[in-house]
Amino acid sequence: MNAFIPPFCPWKGCSEHHLSSSKHPYQAYLPWGSYPTKAFGRVPRFRCTSCGRTFSVQSFSLDYYAKRVVDYQDVSRRLSSCESLRAIGRNLGLSCDSVSNRISRASRQAIAAESRLAASRHPDEDLAADGFESFCVSQFFPNNIHLLVGQGSQFVYASNHVTLRRKGRMTKTQKRRRAELDERFRPTPRGLERGFSRIATEALRLLSDSSRASLQLWTDEKLEYRRALEGRPVFASLEAAGRFRHRRVSSRAARTRANPLYPVNYFDRELRKDLHEHVRETVCFGRNVNHQSERLVLYLFGHNYGKPFRIAGERRSHAEVAGYDTGAIGAELKRIWTRRSFLSLEELPEDQRDIWLRLRRTPLKEGKQYLPKYAAA
């Protein structure tokens, strides 16, 4: 603890906050005593001579403001092994709120790590995209989770969440109930189209990061997907130049390896069996869209960077098969559960920023979702 050297000032308004530690080491600080804690022992404090604010070693810890040490990697593994929040809490001696708090912290770490790793990616594969259907709060509020998956690596490059209006066959009682709920909450119009438009934008980013001259995006035959692309002139220009091609296949086609949508179908199966809230006819289901998104982020990170591409034979992770640098992945996996990430120091896509700041709307929930101040730093 005494040998700890602050890498920068943790207060985002300070001129010493955005330092590049490799080129300009942070030196504008003074030791400022310490304070005792039950969880971490005596914690050294410091004072920034530039802004005059004080901070401690814990300011850079993933356990900042926590009162108990928890193994984040263990929580993540349990979550991805179909344990419910209640089961995780029971096995670790934690309340459900504490488990949810640790998952939120871990998800922000995963978002930041993914952003840093994506900065040096060079993908070399076509893509498949489709929507995974589940629900949150009630089955009157189904949702569609769009997934963008690499055809060769089965690496999940992007995802987003859209709340939908209940559809399909209903009894008269269910129709009356839906009408009552419609007065309290209505999903965003053309949500599927808007959500897929974001996924398509991420596909363009992958095309720009790739050394390939062209890219194919496979989807099923939903009209919303085609409309989303037709509403963006850039896709028409790229198609005319032969750099982008949207190809469609029937959703009723056999879900075999020969199906171009196999990568996303495969991941749908994994998600359905590994996250308890998405298991068919389960008593566990999401009550909050932001928390549900945080759990998904953590699961995606484990799938992409921790899970072997194949249990038998290919032992590399999905990220390594997708062309991500093995050394960079190892470095991120070493720091992800120790060094706290700061939102002000990360460049995040819109969907990831929404999850970090808990900006997604939960049906029937009034007001904004609570976000701790340290999470927005």
C-alpha positions as CSV (number, residue, x, y, z in Angstrom):
1,M,0.0,0.0,0.0
2,N,2.8,2.5,1.0
3,A,4.5,1.9,-2.4
4,F,1.4,2.9,-4.4
5,I,2.0,5.7,-6.9
6,P,-1.2,7.5,-8.2
7,P,-1.3,7.4,-12.0
8,F,-3.3,10.6,-12.3
9,C,-5.7,12.8,-10.4
10,P,-9.1,11.0,-10.2
11,W,-11.1,14.2,-10.3
12,K,-12.2,14.7,-13.9
13,G,-12.2,18.5,-13.7
14,C,-8.5,18.6,-12.9
15,S,-5.8,19.3,-15.5
16,E,-3.9,16.3,-14.3
17,H,-6.8,13.9,-14.9
18,H,-6.1,13.1,-18.6
19,L,-2.4,12.4,-18.2
20,S,-0.7,9.8,-20.3
21,S,1.2,8.0,-17.6
22,S,3.7,6.5,-20.0
23,K,4.9,9.9,-21.3
24,H,4.0,12.4,-18.5
25,P,4.1,10.7,-15.1
26,Y,1.8,12.2,-12.5
27,Q,3.9,14.1,-10.0
28,A,1.5,16.8,-8.7
29,Y,0.5,15.1,-5.5
30,L,1.5,15.0,-1.8
31,P,1.0,12.3,0.8
32,W,-2.0,13.3,2.9
33,G,-2.3,10.9,5.8
34,S,-4.4,7.8,5.9
35,Y,-7.7,6.4,7.3
36,P,-8.6,3.0,8.8
37,T,-11.2,0.6,7.3
38,K,-12.4,-2.8,8.3
39,A,-12.3,-4.2,4.7
40,F,-9.0,-2.9,3.5
41,G,-7.0,-1.9,6.6
42,R,-5.3,1.5,6.7
43,V,-5.7,3.3,3.4
44,P,-3.2,6.0,2.4
45,R,-4.5,9.4,1.2
46,F,-3.1,12.0,-1.2
47,R,-3.7,15.6,-2.2
48,C,-3.4,16.9,-5.7
49,T,-1.4,20.1,-5.8
50,S,-3.0,21.1,-9.1
51,C,-6.7,21.1,-8.1
52,G,-6.3,20.9,-4.3
53,R,-8.7,17.9,-4.1
54,T,-7.8,14.8,-1.9
55,F,-8.1,11.2,-2.9
56,S,-7.0,7.8,-1.7
57,V,-5.6,4.5,-2.9
58,Q,-9.2,3.2,-3.0
59,S,-10.1,5.9,-5.6
60,F,-8.4,3.7,-8.2
61,S,-9.8,0.4,-6.9
62,L,-12.8,-1.5,-8.3
63,D,-13.9,-1.7,-4.7
64,Y,-14.1,2.1,-4.3
65,Y,-16.9,2.9,-1.8
66,A,-17.5,-0.8,-1.1
67,K,-17.6,-2.2,2.4
68,R,-16.8,-5.8,1.7
69,V,-14.3,-7.6,-0.6
70,V,-15.9,-9.8,-3.1
71,D,-14.3,-12.0,-5.9
72,Y,-15.6,-10.3,-9.0
73,Q,-14.4,-13.1,-11.3
74,D,-16.3,-15.7,-9.1
75,V,-19.5,-13.6,-9.3
76,S,-19.1,-13.4,-13.1
77,R,-18.5,-17.1,-13.5
78,R,-21.6,-17.9,-11.4
79,L,-23.7,-15.5,-13.3
80,S,-22.7,-17.1,-16.6
81,S,-23.3,-20.6,-15.2
82,C,-27.1,-20.0,-14.9
83,E,-27.1,-19.1,-11.2
84,S,-29.7,-16.6,-10.2
85,L,-28.9,-13.5,-8.2
86,R,-30.5,-15.1,-5.2
87,A,-28.4,-18.3,-5.6
88,I,-25.2,-16.3,-6.0
89,G,-26.0,-14.2,-2.9
90,R,-26.9,-17.4,-0.9
91,N,-23.6,-19.1,-1.9
92,L,-21.4,-16.1,-1.2
93,G,-23.3,-14.8,1.9
94,L,-24.5,-11.6,0.2
95,S,-27.8,-9.8,-0.3
96,C,-29.3,-9.6,-3.8
97,D,-28.6,-5.9,-3.8
98,S,-24.9,-6.5,-3.1
99,V,-24.7,-9.0,-5.9
100,S,-26.3,-6.6,-8.3
101,N,-23.9,-3.9,-7.2
102,R,-20.9,-6.0,-7.9
103,I,-22.3,-7.0,-11.3
104,S,-22.8,-3.3,-12.1
105,R,-19.2,-2.5,-11.2
106,A,-17.9,-5.5,-13.1
107,S,-20.0,-4.6,-16.2
108,R,-18.5,-1.1,-16.4
109,Q,-15.0,-2.7,-16.2
110,A,-16.0,-5.0,-19.1
111,I,-17.3,-2.1,-21.2
112,A,-14.1,-0.2,-20.7
113,A,-11.9,-3.2,-21.4
114,E,-13.8,-4.0,-24.6
115,S,-13.5,-0.4,-25.8
116,R,-9.7,-0.4,-25.3
117,L,-9.3,-3.8,-27.0
118,A,-11.5,-2.7,-30.0
119,A,-9.1,0.2,-30.7
120,S,-6.6,-2.2,-32.2
121,R,-8.8,-4.8,-33.8
122,H,-8.4,-5.9,-37.4
123,P,-11.3,-8.3,-38.2
124,D,-11.3,-10.4,-41.3
125,E,-14.7,-12.1,-41.5
126,D,-18.3,-11.5,-42.6
127,L,-21.0,-10.9,-40.1
128,A,-24.4,-12.3,-39.0
129,A,-27.0,-10.3,-37.1
130,D,-30.4,-11.2,-35.6
131,G,-32.5,-10.5,-32.5
132,F,-32.8,-12.5,-29.4
133,E,-36.2,-12.3,-27.8
134,S,-36.8,-12.2,-24.0
135,F,-38.7,-9.9,-21.6
136,C,-38.2,-7.6,-18.7
137,V,-40.7,-6.6,-15.9
138,S,-43.6,-8.6,-17.5
139,Q,-44.3,-10.7,-20.5
140,F,-46.4,-7.7,-21.6
141,F,-43.0,-6.0,-22.2
142,P,-41.0,-8.3,-24.5
143,N,-37.7,-7.1,-25.7
144,N,-35.4,-7.7,-28.7
145,I,-31.7,-7.9,-28.1
146,H,-29.9,-7.4,-31.4
147,L,-26.6,-9.3,-31.7
148,L,-23.8,-8.8,-34.3
149,V,-21.7,-11.9,-34.5
150,G,-18.6,-12.8,-36.5
151,Q,-19.3,-15.6,-39.0
152,G,-16.0,-17.4,-38.4
153,S,-15.1,-16.5,-34.9
154,Q,-18.6,-16.3,-33.3
155,F,-17.2,-13.2,-31.5
156,V,-20.1,-10.9,-30.5
157,Y,-19.1,-7.5,-31.8
158,A,-22.1,-5.5,-30.7
159,S,-25.5,-5.8,-29.0
160,N,-28.4,-3.5,-28.2
161,H,-31.7,-3.7,-26.4
162,V,-35.2,-2.6,-27.6
163,T,-38.4,-2.9,-25.6
164,L,-41.4,-3.9,-27.7
165,R,-45.1,-3.9,-27.4
166,R,-46.6,-7.4,-26.8
167,K,-47.8,-9.1,-29.9
168,G,-49.4,-12.4,-30.9
169,R,-52.5,-14.2,-29.8
170,M,-54.0,-13.0,-26.5
171,T,-57.2,-13.6,-24.6
172,K,-59.7,-10.8,-24.1
173,T,-58.5,-10.3,-20.5
174,Q,-54.9,-10.0,-21.8
175,K,-55.9,-7.5,-24.4
176,R,-57.6,-5.4,-21.8
177,R,-54.5,-5.6,-19.5
178,R,-52.3,-4.6,-22.4
179,A,-54.5,-1.5,-23.1
180,E,-54.2,-0.5,-19.5
181,L,-50.4,-0.8,-19.5
182,D,-50.2,1.1,-22.8
183,E,-51.5,4.1,-21.0
184,R,-48.6,3.9,-18.5
185,F,-45.8,2.9,-20.9
186,R,-45.4,2.8,-24.7
187,P,-42.2,1.5,-26.3
188,T,-40.3,3.7,-28.7
189,P,-42.0,3.6,-32.1
190,R,-40.1,1.6,-34.8
191,G,-37.8,0.3,-32.1
192,L,-36.6,-2.7,-34.1
193,E,-35.7,-0.5,-37.0
194,R,-33.8,2.0,-34.9
195,G,-32.1,-0.8,-32.9
196,F,-30.9,-2.5,-36.1
197,S,-29.7,0.8,-37.5
198,R,-27.2,1.0,-34.6
199,I,-26.1,-2.6,-35.2
200,A,-25.5,-1.7,-38.9
201,T,-23.5,1.3,-37.9
202,E,-21.2,-1.0,-35.9
203,A,-20.9,-3.2,-38.9
204,L,-19.6,-0.1,-40.8
205,R,-17.0,0.5,-38.1
206,L,-15.8,-3.1,-38.5
207,L,-15.5,-2.6,-42.2
208,S,-13.3,0.5,-41.6
209,D,-11.2,-1.5,-39.1
210,S,-10.8,-4.4,-41.5
211,S,-8.2,-4.9,-44.2
212,R,-10.9,-6.5,-46.4
213,A,-12.2,-4.7,-49.4
214,S,-15.8,-5.7,-48.8
215,L,-18.2,-7.1,-46.1
216,Q,-21.3,-9.2,-46.2
217,L,-23.9,-8.8,-43.5
218,W,-26.3,-11.8,-43.1
219,T,-29.8,-11.4,-41.5
220,D,-33.2,-13.0,-41.7
221,E,-35.9,-11.5,-43.8
222,K,-37.4,-9.0,-41.4
223,L,-38.6,-5.9,-43.3
224,E,-37.4,-3.7,-40.4
225,Y,-33.8,-4.7,-41.2
226,R,-34.1,-3.8,-44.9
227,R,-35.8,-0.5,-44.0
228,A,-33.1,0.4,-41.6
229,L,-30.4,0.0,-44.2
230,E,-32.5,1.8,-46.9
231,G,-32.9,4.8,-44.6
232,R,-29.1,5.3,-44.6
233,P,-27.6,6.6,-47.9
234,V,-24.1,5.4,-46.9
235,F,-25.2,1.7,-47.3
236,A,-26.5,2.3,-50.8
237,S,-23.2,4.0,-51.7
238,L,-21.2,1.1,-50.3
239,E,-23.4,-1.4,-52.0
240,A,-23.0,0.4,-55.3
241,A,-19.2,0.4,-54.9
242,G,-19.3,-3.3,-54.1
243,R,-17.9,-2.8,-50.6
244,F,-21.0,-3.9,-48.6
245,R,-23.7,-6.4,-49.3
246,H,-26.8,-7.2,-47.2
247,R,-27.8,-10.8,-47.7
248,R,-30.9,-12.5,-46.3
249,V,-31.9,-16.0,-45.4
250,S,-35.3,-17.4,-44.2
251,S,-35.6,-17.7,-40.4
252,R,-37.3,-21.0,-41.1
253,A,-34.2,-22.5,-42.7
254,A,-32.6,-25.4,-40.8
255,R,-30.4,-24.1,-38.0
256,T,-27.3,-26.2,-39.1
257,R,-23.7,-25.1,-39.5
258,A,-24.4,-24.6,-43.2
259,N,-26.9,-21.8,-42.3
260,P,-25.3,-18.4,-42.7
261,L,-27.0,-17.4,-39.5
262,Y,-25.5,-20.3,-37.6
263,P,-23.1,-18.0,-35.5
264,V,-26.0,-15.9,-34.1
265,N,-28.2,-19.0,-33.7
266,Y,-25.4,-20.7,-31.8
267,F,-25.0,-17.7,-29.5
268,D,-28.8,-17.5,-28.9
269,R,-28.7,-21.1,-27.6
270,E,-25.7,-20.3,-25.3
271,L,-27.5,-17.2,-24.0
272,R,-30.7,-19.1,-23.4
273,K,-29.0,-21.8,-21.3
274,D,-26.4,-19.8,-19.5
275,L,-28.2,-16.7,-18.2
276,H,-31.0,-17.8,-15.8
277,E,-33.3,-14.9,-16.6
278,H,-33.5,-15.9,-20.3
279,V,-34.3,-19.6,-19.7
280,R,-37.6,-20.7,-21.1
281,E,-40.5,-20.6,-18.6
282,T,-38.1,-19.7,-15.7
283,V,-39.3,-18.1,-12.5
284,C,-36.2,-15.8,-12.8
285,F,-36.7,-12.8,-15.1
286,G,-35.3,-9.2,-15.4
287,R,-37.0,-6.5,-13.3
288,N,-34.9,-3.6,-14.6
289,V,-33.7,-3.0,-18.2
290,N,-30.4,-1.4,-17.1
291,H,-29.5,-4.2,-14.7
292,Q,-30.5,-6.8,-17.4
293,S,-28.2,-5.0,-19.8
294,E,-25.3,-5.0,-17.3
295,R,-25.6,-8.7,-16.8
296,L,-25.6,-9.2,-20.6
297,V,-22.5,-7.1,-20.9
298,L,-20.7,-9.2,-18.4
299,Y,-21.8,-12.5,-20.0
300,L,-20.7,-11.2,-23.5
301,F,-17.2,-10.3,-22.1
302,G,-16.8,-13.8,-20.6
303,H,-18.0,-15.4,-23.9
304,N,-15.7,-13.3,-26.1
305,Y,-12.5,-13.3,-24.0
306,G,-12.7,-16.2,-21.5
307,K,-14.5,-19.0,-23.2
308,P,-12.7,-21.4,-25.6
309,F,-13.8,-21.2,-29.2
310,R,-14.2,-25.0,-29.1
311,I,-14.1,-27.2,-26.0
312,A,-12.4,-30.0,-28.0
313,G,-9.6,-28.9,-30.4
314,E,-9.5,-25.1,-30.7
315,R,-8.6,-23.7,-27.2
316,R,-8.2,-20.1,-28.2
317,S,-10.8,-17.7,-27.1
318,H,-13.4,-16.2,-29.6
319,A,-11.5,-12.9,-29.5
320,E,-8.2,-14.6,-30.5
321,V,-9.9,-16.4,-33.4
322,A,-11.4,-13.0,-34.4
323,G,-7.9,-11.6,-34.6
324,Y,-7.6,-9.7,-31.4
325,D,-4.0,-9.5,-30.0
326,T,-3.3,-12.2,-27.4
327,G,-0.9,-9.9,-25.4
328,A,-3.5,-7.1,-25.2
329,I,-6.2,-9.5,-24.1
330,G,-3.9,-10.9,-21.3
331,A,-3.0,-7.4,-20.1
332,E,-6.7,-6.4,-19.9
333,L,-7.7,-9.6,-18.1
334,K,-5.0,-8.8,-15.5
335,R,-6.2,-5.3,-14.7
336,I,-10.0,-5.7,-15.2
337,W,-10.7,-6.9,-11.6
338,T,-8.3,-4.6,-9.9
339,R,-7.9,-1.1,-11.6
340,R,-11.0,0.9,-11.7
341,S,-12.0,2.4,-15.1
342,F,-13.1,6.0,-15.4
343,L,-15.9,7.0,-17.8
344,S,-14.1,10.3,-18.5
345,L,-11.1,8.4,-19.9
346,E,-12.9,6.0,-22.2
347,E,-14.3,6.5,-25.7
348,L,-17.5,4.4,-25.8
349,P,-20.1,3.6,-28.5
350,E,-23.5,5.0,-27.8
351,D,-25.1,1.7,-26.7
352,Q,-22.2,1.0,-24.3
353,R,-22.4,4.5,-22.8
354,D,-26.2,4.1,-22.3
355,I,-25.5,1.0,-20.2
356,W,-22.7,2.6,-18.2
357,L,-24.9,5.6,-17.3
358,R,-28.1,3.5,-17.0
359,L,-30.0,5.6,-19.5
360,R,-32.4,2.9,-20.8
361,R,-36.0,3.1,-19.8
362,T,-37.6,0.3,-17.7
363,P,-41.3,-0.2,-18.3
364,L,-43.6,1.2,-15.6
365,K,-40.6,2.7,-13.7
366,E,-41.0,6.4,-12.9
367,G,-38.0,8.8,-13.0
368,K,-34.4,8.1,-13.9
369,Q,-32.4,5.1,-12.7
370,Y,-30.1,5.7,-9.8
371,L,-26.5,6.0,-10.7
372,P,-23.7,6.4,-8.0
373,K,-21.7,9.5,-8.5
374,Y,-18.4,7.6,-8.7
375,A,-19.8,5.7,-11.7
376,A,-20.1,8.9,-13.7
377,A,-16.6,10.1,-12.9
